[in-house]
Amino acid sequence: MIRIELLASAFLCFALTANLHAENWGHWRGSTGNGVSLDAKPPTSWSETENVKWKVAIPGRGSGSPIVWADRVFVVTAVNSGSVSGNQSPSGSRSTLDYVVMCFSRGNGALLWKRVAATATPHEGKHSTNGYASASPCTDGKHLYAHFGSRGLFCYTMGGELKWSRTDFPPMTTRGTFGEGSSPTLAGNLVIVPWDHEGSSFLYGLDKLTGETVWKVERDEPSCWATPFVIAVGGKTQIVMNGQTSARSYDVETGNELWRCGGQTQRPVASAVGANGIVYVGSGFRGSFLGAFRVNGRGDIEGTKAVAWSVDRDTPDIASPLLSDGRLYYHKGKSGLLTCLDAVSGKPHYTATRIPEVNSTYASPIAAGGHVYLTGRGGNTVVIEDSDQLQIVSTNSLGEPVDATPAAVGNELFIRGQNHLFCISK
């Protein structure tokens, strides 16, 4: 009887842990990095008053996306130092800012803790549509990693205790003083931190428990706002990064470059996605290119069989692609025009198709529960079937602009608007 009870207890613990892991969104592109939740079934319809479980005001402006782990929701922001309202300085001016990490209760939206990671005056400006806290945090359920670019990388416990920080990165000088926004990514025991700008560019692999540099690799790349993508094939893990000069892959253990392929356009922003040994990397500013690359290639793979296929029109700019159930979705440039391709062959299911009431896009598409969620900067989210045919299910709005990518967890959808964080739930 004791053995049976112990086995039952162990099984229950395993089931609870598995369920807990399933209902997490620890990275702004989800657990796979592809923008997909494999088990969430959030609502497909809502409004300012319908299916809003809670909403809380978020001071400051930012496109850093919310992440969710267990019973907690995390966001970052930057506000005038000492400001109660969090109102930003007039466009073009720079004042001293508090760079803030906020943790909310998933159940009712109550603020559990808030930490000022740094207080500093930005050394350069930003794009008029953005704030000074554009990178999204990430977590493994034990620690939270918040990246504020030149202000530093900060590691907290889930309860808000600062474990370590790195504030010794060189200041970034971004193209057009557009500001900083690449997000860190967890890969095993490392935090991968991109550092592409108009100065010397690098990719860092840091020990996630101490913040110490495990490896640091130079990149001959100008400003890039993409986030690293992690893919494991044949027992080996690769880090894939977009770049104006080339899309590249790095060995996670050493930081050594494994392969590269040219063809990307200027100042890339969209992050890679991938599965089954193929990654998809694209950009769409002052040109168009998206390639499907086999990760077993080595060296310069341009023009080789390691390039499965490529397209040269209607490719994404700000919003990253979505890879779901063998389909690759992406917007044309910054518009709402949507393309859906067969991920294996690159053949289109439909191309550059207008999505009503989604005109301009920063937020990346996500998929959950057999649906795809497309969010425009005006605040409308159009839900479509996750299928080969374009079938619109609903059009929804929360009454304020949205630039951040939503998070789908369990039966809930978390959306960060310009002024509020919303929990959408039946």
MITILO-978915 format. One record per residue (C-alpha): x, y, z; residue in one letter. Coordinates in pm, whole numbers, plus 50000, padded with zeros to 5 digits. Example, Ala and Ser with C-alpha at 12.3 -4.5 7.8 and 13.67 -1.06 7.14 Angstrom:
2
512304955050780A/513674989450714S/
This chain:
426
500005000050000M/502835024050084I/504535016649752R/501265022049566I/500685054949747E/504225066449668L/503795057349302L/500445075049292A/501955105749456S/504865105749213A/502485102548918F/500345131049050L/503425153149088C/504495144148734F/501025151848597A/500875185148778L/504355194548658T/503535184748301A/500315204648312N/502115234548463L/504735233448190H/502015230947927A/500305262348048E/503275285648015N/504385311847766W/507905319447885G/509105337247571H/507385362847351W/507245336647071R/506015308847298G/507755277447420S/508795265947071T/509855300446948G/507425296646658N/504535317046800G/502475286146881V/500815272047191S/500345234647154L/497555232347412D/495985266547476A/492385272847376K/491765309947436P/488555327647333P/488075337346971T/485815366947047S/485975396147290W/485395433447321S/486065460947574E/483345445547792T/483005409347673E/485325381547790N/487685405447971V/488655387448290K/490705417248409W/492705446848286K/495375467348461V/497025500048367A/500655498148250I/502605530948272P/504945540547992G/504945530347630R/506465498447502G/506095469647265S/507745444847501G/505365415347499S/503885398847809P/505085364447918I/503275340148149V/504505313248385W/502175294148616A/500195320448810D/502295350748710R/502385375148419V/505445396848352F/505915428748151V/508625455448129V/508365492848077T/510295525448104A/508855556348273V/510065590448378N/512105586348695S/509945591749001G/506855595948784S/503525584248924V/501595586148599S/504395572248386G/503795597948112N/506705600547872Q/508615631747779S/507665649747458P/508905633447139S/512535641047071G/513475649647430S/515195626147673R/514845626048048S/515995602448320T/513995570148309L/513245541648544D/513515508148365Y/510885486848535V/509945450048565V/506355442848673M/504825410048793C/501045405248804F/498765378048936S/497395357448651R/494235351748850G/493065387548911N/495685411348768G/496915423049109A/500435437249111L/502605411949298L/505885430649271W/507635458249080K/511375464149052R/513325493348909V/516165475348733A/518025507248637A/517665544948639T/519405562948354A/519125588948080T/519085572747734P/522255580547540H/520335583547213E/516805587247086G/514215562046970K/511675557146697H/508585578846740S/506325548046757T/508255531247034N/509405534147394G/512665526347572Y/511675491447688A/510975472147371S/512745439247447A/510495412247591S/511545393147904P/511905355247919C/511795329048195T/512465292348266D/510145291948566G/513015296448810K/514395330048702H/513165359648500L/515495376948255Y/514735413248166A/516845430447900H/516955468247868F/519655469547600G/522405494147685S/521025497048038R/521765460448105G/520445425148154L/518845416748490F/518075382748643C/515375379848911Y/513835351249102T/510155345849037M/509555364149363G/511435395149249G/514825390749415E/517695403349199L/520185374749150K/522625391548913W/522915418948653S/525175427348361R/525555464548299T/528935463548127D/527685460347768F/528905488047535P/526265514247447P/524375506747128M/524245531246839T/521265520846630T/520465529546272R/518525562046257G/518495562646638T/515505539346612F/516205525246959G/516935490647093E/514625460847097G/516165426347043S/515005402047312S/517155376147491P/516495339047451T/517165309347677L/519075279647536A/519805252547791G/522085268048056N/522675299547853L/521005333047800V/521605343147437I/521915381047399V/522105397347053P/524095429547016W/523825441646655D/524195479046601H/526205504946408E/529275498446623G/531005465246690S/528355438046691S/528355405846892F/526305376047000L/526715366747367Y/526205333547540G/525905340147916L/525625315548203D/522005319248308K/522775313148676L/525645338148710T/525515361248408G/529165353648329E/530195352747963T/530575316947836V/531295328047480W/531155359847274K/531285359746895V/531835389446665E/529255396346394R/529915417246085D/526375430646102E/524865465446135P/521665472346331S/519295442946358C/516315439446592W/515715402046556A/515585377546845T/517695345646842P/515885313246756F/516875280046915V/516565247246727I/517815212646824A/518565186746554V/520345153546598G/521195160846960G/522875193746868K/521455228246939T/521875257846707Q/521215294946755I/519815311246440V/520015348846392M/518745371746120N/521135397745982G/521445423445706Q/524605406845573T/523535370845627S/521225347945816A/523515326646035R/523595297446272S/525875292746573Y/526815262846785D/525255267347128V/528225252147311E/531025272647154T/529415301546970G/531205290446651N/529425299546328E/528035268546155L/526485282645839W/525405314945675R/523305326245380C/523095360845226G/520065377045068G/518375394645359Q/517315431045328T/518255462245524Q/517825465745903R/516115432045967P/513615429346252V/511705396746200A/512935366746399S/513465331846260A/511135302246312V/511775265746240G/511045228646285A/512025194746147N/515545205746059G/514535236545860I/514545272945969V/512785301945799Y/514415336145802V/513095366845623G/513095404745604S/511105430245410G/512475465645435F/513735480145104R/513555446244943G/512065411945005S/513645378745091F/512675348145290L/514635315845283G/514035280545411A/517415267445528F/518355231845619R/520315234345940V/522665205845851N/524425228445601G/527885242045679R/529785272845570G/528295295745305D/525165277245194I/523925302844941E/523145285344614G/523465250544768T/520945222944845K/520905235245202A/518545262645078V/515275243445049A/513445272444885W/513195310244892S/510775338144797V/511505373944696D/508225392244741R/505695401745011D/508045391945298T/507745403945661P/509375434545812D/508535441246180I/506255411946268A/507915377746273S/506515347946082P/504335321446245L/505035284446187L/502035262846275S/501055227846165D/503185228545852G/502055263245747R/504135294945742L/502175327245793Y/503585362545758Y/502565398245682H/503855417945386K/506225444645521G/504455463445801K/501045459245639S/498185436045729G/498425417145399L/498815380345490L/500585351945311T/500305315145401C/502765290045251L/503295252745276D/506385252045496A/507935221645327V/507585231644963S/507195269444987G/504125267544763K/501465293244852P/498075285544997H/497345322644953Y/499515353844915T/499365390345025A/495665387945108T/494005417345278R/492765411345631I/489855435045700P/490555460245980E/494225450546014V/496185476745823N/499535481145998S/501355454846204T/504065453446470Y/502715423946673A/503585389546539S/500865363946457P/500315335846707I/498425302846688A/496425284046951A/493455260746961G/493225256746584G/493165294246524H/495575321746421V/495435355746592Y/496405385946377L/496785418746564T/497055452946401G/498545484546546R/495085500146561G/494105474446824G/492005450646616N/492715413446640T/491305392146359V/490995354946435V/491215330946142I/491155293146107E/494585276746120D/494095260345781S/495095261345415D/492105283145335Q/491625318445467L/488545317145689Q/487875346645917I/486285337046248V/485965370646426S/487225406246454T/487855419846803N/489025452146967S/489935463647316L/489675500447231G/493375509247231E/496395504347002P/498465472447030V/502115467546925D/503065438447153A/502585401947060T/499825384447260P/500455353847478A/498125323547472A/498055302347787V/495405277247893G/492005292147820N/493315327747830E/494855353447600L/497075381147738F/497275413247534I/499385443447617R/497825474647474G/499165509847469Q/497765516847815N/496665483847970H/497435447148011L/494355425847942F/493475390148033C/490905376747783I/488975346747907S/485505331547896K/
